[in-house]
Amino acid sequence: MERDFIRSRLLPLATSAAARGLADDAAVWTPPLGRDLVFTHDVLACGVHYLAGDPPGDIAWKLLAVNLSDLAAMGATPAGVLLGLGLSTAEDDVWRAGFTEGLGRALRHFGVALWGGDTVSGLAAAALGLTAVGAVAPDRALGRAGAQPGDDIWVSGTIGDAGLGLAMAQGAAPADTFLLNRFRRPQPRLALGSALAGIATAAMDVSDGLLIDADRLARASSVALPIDVAAIPLSSAAAARGDDLPARVRAATAGDDYELLFTAPPALAAAVAALAAPTRTPLTRIGRVTPGLGVSAWHAGADVTPARLGWEH
């Protein structure tokens, strides 16, 4: 069954020469000369990272997108991916067909090749893994360490949409297509990540919540990141469901946004703002790095840092 699934569903997606027709034990890729390689691996578990009733095509999209978001945070351009599917009896032929169709759409959309991987069935619950490989110019990979006191704090896109989309997927809120898609079909900021090389002093993607991820960046850089809650960008769809302080704190702790959080010197603020148009990504300054350690949230001069900063595994 697994052999048939690989041959009929995955092989048609593995068109890159590096995949070697899925006939060998490993992929063989020749990277561009003079490039540093960047690797990342994420797992999506049913009931933890997605819901059992989510469309399988959207699950495939998200599996690819969350890994590409890690590459974007490093300023890397993706090249290929290795897929690891641990499936239960719930993932039948219909589910597998929907998953591979969705994976094919996502691979084409992001211009990434499937190089290979492995599958196994019979698990108690599905666990889907993917390794993404990218490349970046030598010594130009972004990282979490490097933010300096005085740097501006920036975030891309809008925050909190995916948290509202999750509530909708759970049936706990009225449906909205935009917000639901922000949860199920995130858009990694690949163009922005590449453009930030030489501009950003530190960067990471927002996966577990703006505040908790800002805390991780702050600690990696040994600085403090005070976040202006009023400056956090909300989409019109999210703002329509609440734009007061509690709603903004919920947005900042919800997670699954897959936007980029980064710091840059104020002298480069114009250069940062100029990236919005070519990368088609809104950019918002939400604070300024200070001496200290960790994240804090501020509103009208008051410290409103919540006890729970975001999702913790």
C-alpha positions as CSV (number, residue, x, y, z in Angstrom):
1,M,0.0,0.0,0.0
2,E,2.8,2.4,0.9
3,R,4.7,1.6,-2.3
4,D,1.5,2.2,-4.3
5,F,1.0,5.5,-2.5
6,I,4.5,6.7,-3.2
7,R,4.4,5.6,-6.8
8,S,1.0,7.0,-7.7
9,R,0.8,10.1,-5.5
10,L,4.3,11.3,-4.5
11,L,6.4,10.3,-7.5
12,P,4.5,12.7,-9.9
13,L,5.4,15.6,-7.5
14,A,9.1,14.6,-7.4
15,T,10.1,16.0,-10.7
16,S,13.4,17.6,-9.6
17,A,16.6,15.9,-10.8
18,A,17.7,15.9,-7.2
19,A,14.9,13.4,-6.3
20,R,16.3,10.8,-8.7
21,G,12.9,9.5,-9.5
22,L,12.5,8.5,-5.8
23,A,14.5,5.4,-6.9
24,D,17.4,5.8,-4.5
25,D,17.9,6.0,-0.8
26,A,18.6,9.7,-0.7
27,A,18.3,12.9,-2.8
28,V,21.4,14.4,-4.5
29,W,21.4,18.2,-4.9
30,T,24.2,20.4,-6.1
31,P,23.8,23.7,-4.4
32,P,24.8,27.0,-6.1
33,L,28.4,27.8,-5.8
34,G,29.3,30.1,-2.9
35,R,26.1,29.7,-1.0
36,D,25.6,28.7,2.6
37,L,23.0,25.9,3.2
38,V,20.1,26.3,5.6
39,F,18.1,23.4,7.0
40,T,14.9,23.2,9.0
41,H,12.5,20.5,10.1
42,D,9.0,20.9,11.6
43,V,6.4,18.3,12.6
44,L,2.6,18.8,12.5
45,A,0.7,16.5,14.8
46,C,-3.0,15.9,14.5
47,G,-4.9,17.5,17.4
48,V,-1.9,19.7,18.3
49,H,-1.1,21.7,15.2
50,Y,-4.1,21.0,13.0
51,L,-7.6,19.6,13.6
52,A,-8.7,16.2,12.4
53,G,-11.5,17.8,10.3
54,D,-9.2,20.2,8.5
55,P,-9.1,19.7,4.7
56,P,-6.1,17.5,3.9
57,G,-5.0,19.9,1.1
58,D,-4.8,22.7,3.6
59,I,-2.8,20.5,6.0
60,A,-0.3,19.8,3.3
61,W,0.0,23.5,2.5
62,K,0.6,24.3,6.2
63,L,3.2,21.6,6.6
64,L,5.2,23.1,3.7
65,A,4.5,26.8,4.7
66,V,5.6,26.5,8.3
67,N,9.0,25.1,7.2
68,L,9.4,27.7,4.5
69,S,8.7,30.4,7.1
70,D,11.7,29.2,9.1
71,L,13.9,29.6,5.9
72,A,12.4,33.1,5.4
73,A,13.4,34.0,8.9
74,M,17.0,33.1,8.1
75,G,16.9,35.0,4.8
76,A,17.2,31.8,2.8
77,T,15.8,30.9,-0.6
78,P,14.1,27.4,-0.5
79,A,15.3,24.7,-2.9
80,G,13.8,21.3,-1.9
81,V,12.0,19.4,0.8
82,L,12.0,15.9,2.3
83,L,8.6,14.6,3.4
84,G,8.0,12.3,6.4
85,L,4.4,11.1,6.7
86,G,3.4,9.1,9.8
87,L,-0.2,8.2,9.2
88,S,-3.0,6.5,11.1
89,T,-6.0,4.5,9.8
90,A,-8.0,7.8,9.6
91,E,-5.9,9.0,6.7
92,D,-7.6,6.9,4.0
93,D,-7.2,7.0,0.2
94,V,-9.5,10.0,-0.1
95,W,-7.5,11.9,2.5
96,R,-4.2,10.9,0.9
97,A,-5.4,12.1,-2.5
98,G,-6.5,15.4,-1.1
99,F,-3.2,15.8,0.8
100,T,-1.0,15.1,-2.2
101,E,-3.1,17.4,-4.4
102,G,-2.7,20.2,-1.9
103,L,1.0,19.5,-1.5
104,G,1.4,19.8,-5.3
105,R,-0.4,23.1,-5.3
106,A,1.8,24.4,-2.5
107,L,5.0,23.2,-4.1
108,R,4.2,25.0,-7.3
109,H,3.0,28.1,-5.6
110,F,6.3,28.5,-3.6
111,G,8.5,27.2,-6.4
112,V,10.0,24.4,-4.3
113,A,10.9,20.8,-5.3
114,L,10.0,17.6,-3.5
115,W,13.2,15.6,-3.2
116,G,12.0,12.5,-1.3
117,G,11.2,11.3,2.2
118,D,9.5,8.4,3.9
119,T,6.0,7.1,4.9
120,V,4.7,4.9,7.6
121,S,1.1,3.8,8.5
122,G,-0.6,2.4,11.5
123,L,0.1,5.2,14.1
124,A,-2.4,6.0,16.8
125,A,-2.5,9.6,15.4
126,A,-0.9,11.3,12.4
127,A,2.4,13.1,12.7
128,L,3.6,14.8,9.5
129,G,7.2,15.9,9.2
130,L,9.0,18.0,6.6
131,T,12.6,19.0,6.2
132,A,13.2,22.1,4.0
133,V,16.6,23.0,2.5
134,G,17.5,26.5,1.3
135,A,20.5,28.6,0.5
136,V,21.7,32.1,1.3
137,A,24.8,34.2,0.4
138,P,27.8,33.4,2.6
139,D,27.6,34.9,6.0
140,R,24.3,36.6,5.2
141,A,22.0,34.2,7.1
142,L,19.8,36.0,9.6
143,G,19.4,34.9,13.2
144,R,17.9,35.7,16.6
145,A,21.1,37.0,18.1
146,G,22.2,40.5,17.0
147,A,19.6,42.9,18.2
148,Q,21.1,46.0,19.8
149,P,19.7,48.6,22.2
150,G,18.3,51.5,20.0
151,D,17.2,49.2,17.2
152,D,13.7,49.5,15.9
153,I,11.4,46.5,16.4
154,W,9.4,45.6,13.3
155,V,6.8,43.0,12.4
156,S,5.4,42.0,9.0
157,G,1.7,41.6,8.0
158,T,-1.0,41.4,10.6
159,I,-1.1,39.6,13.9
160,G,-3.8,37.5,15.5
161,D,-5.6,36.4,12.4
162,A,-4.7,32.8,12.7
163,G,-5.8,32.6,16.4
164,L,-9.3,33.8,15.3
165,G,-9.2,31.4,12.4
166,L,-8.5,28.5,14.8
167,A,-11.5,29.5,16.9
168,M,-13.6,29.3,13.7
169,A,-12.2,25.9,12.7
170,Q,-13.2,24.7,16.2
171,G,-16.7,26.0,15.7
172,A,-16.2,28.6,18.5
173,A,-16.7,31.7,16.3
174,P,-18.6,32.7,13.2
175,A,-16.8,31.8,10.0
176,D,-14.7,34.2,8.0
177,T,-12.8,32.9,4.9
178,F,-9.9,35.3,5.3
179,L,-9.3,34.5,8.9
180,L,-9.8,30.8,8.4
181,N,-7.3,30.8,5.6
182,R,-4.8,32.7,7.7
183,F,-4.9,29.7,10.1
184,R,-4.9,26.9,7.5
185,R,-2.9,28.4,4.7
186,P,-0.1,30.7,6.1
187,Q,2.0,32.7,3.7
188,P,5.7,32.5,4.6
189,R,7.5,35.9,4.0
190,L,10.2,34.5,1.7
191,A,10.8,37.6,-0.4
192,L,11.0,39.8,2.7
193,G,13.4,37.5,4.5
194,S,15.7,37.5,1.5
195,A,15.5,41.3,1.3
196,L,16.3,41.8,5.0
197,A,19.9,40.5,4.6
198,G,22.2,43.4,5.4
199,I,19.4,45.4,7.0
200,A,18.0,43.4,9.9
201,T,20.2,42.9,13.0
202,A,18.0,39.9,14.2
203,A,15.0,38.1,12.9
204,M,12.7,35.1,13.5
205,D,9.2,34.0,12.4
206,V,6.2,34.4,14.6
207,S,4.9,30.9,15.2
208,D,3.9,30.5,18.8
209,G,2.8,34.1,19.4
210,L,4.3,37.6,18.9
211,L,5.1,38.1,22.6
212,I,6.6,34.7,23.3
213,D,8.7,34.8,20.1
214,A,9.8,38.3,20.9
215,D,10.9,37.0,24.2
216,R,13.0,34.3,22.5
217,L,14.6,36.9,20.2
218,A,15.3,39.2,23.2
219,R,17.0,36.5,25.2
220,A,19.0,35.3,22.2
221,S,20.3,38.9,21.8
222,S,20.6,39.6,25.5
223,V,18.4,42.7,25.2
224,A,14.9,43.8,26.1
225,L,12.0,44.1,23.6
226,P,9.2,46.4,24.9
227,I,6.3,46.0,22.6
228,D,3.7,48.8,22.0
229,V,0.4,46.9,22.1
230,A,-1.4,49.8,20.4
231,A,1.0,49.5,17.4
232,I,0.5,45.8,16.8
233,P,-1.0,45.6,13.3
234,L,-4.5,44.0,13.1
235,S,-6.3,43.1,9.9
236,S,-9.6,44.8,9.3
237,A,-11.3,41.4,9.7
238,A,-9.6,40.9,13.1
239,A,-10.3,44.4,14.2
240,A,-13.9,44.0,13.5
241,R,-14.0,41.3,16.1
242,G,-12.3,43.4,18.8
243,D,-9.7,46.2,18.9
244,D,-9.6,46.9,22.6
245,L,-6.7,46.1,24.9
246,P,-7.8,42.5,25.7
247,A,-8.3,41.7,22.1
248,R,-4.9,43.1,21.2
249,V,-3.2,41.0,24.0
250,R,-5.1,37.9,22.7
251,A,-3.8,38.6,19.2
252,A,-0.2,39.0,20.5
253,T,-0.3,35.7,22.3
254,A,-2.4,33.6,19.8
255,G,0.3,32.2,17.5
256,D,0.3,30.6,14.0
257,D,0.8,34.0,12.3
258,Y,4.0,33.0,10.5
259,E,5.0,36.7,10.1
260,L,8.5,38.0,10.5
261,L,9.6,39.8,13.6
262,F,12.9,41.6,13.2
263,T,15.1,44.5,14.4
264,A,17.0,47.1,12.5
265,P,18.8,50.4,13.3
266,P,16.7,53.5,13.1
267,A,19.0,54.9,10.4
268,L,17.7,52.1,8.2
269,A,14.0,52.8,8.9
270,A,13.5,54.2,5.4
271,A,15.2,51.2,3.8
272,V,12.9,48.9,5.8
273,A,9.8,50.8,4.8
274,A,10.9,50.7,1.2
275,L,10.7,46.8,1.3
276,A,7.0,46.8,1.8
277,A,6.1,47.5,-1.9
278,P,8.5,45.1,-3.7
279,T,7.8,42.2,-1.2
280,R,4.1,43.0,-1.1
281,T,4.3,42.9,2.7
282,P,3.0,45.5,5.1
283,L,5.6,46.4,7.7
284,T,5.0,48.0,11.1
285,R,7.3,49.4,13.8
286,I,6.1,48.1,17.2
287,G,8.8,49.3,19.6
288,R,12.5,49.9,20.2
289,V,15.1,47.6,21.7
290,T,16.4,48.6,25.1
291,P,19.0,47.3,27.6
292,G,17.7,44.5,29.8
293,L,16.4,41.0,29.1
294,G,13.1,39.7,27.8
295,V,9.9,41.0,26.4
296,S,7.3,43.3,27.9
297,A,4.0,44.7,26.6
298,W,3.1,48.3,27.1
299,H,-0.1,50.3,26.6
300,A,-0.6,54.0,27.3
301,G,2.6,54.0,29.5
302,A,1.5,51.0,31.6
303,D,3.1,47.5,31.6
304,V,0.4,45.1,30.5
305,T,2.6,42.0,30.0
306,P,0.3,38.9,30.4
307,A,1.3,35.9,32.4
308,R,1.0,33.7,29.3
309,L,3.1,35.0,26.5
310,G,2.0,32.5,23.9
311,W,1.9,28.8,22.9
312,E,4.3,26.6,24.8
313,H,4.8,23.0,23.6
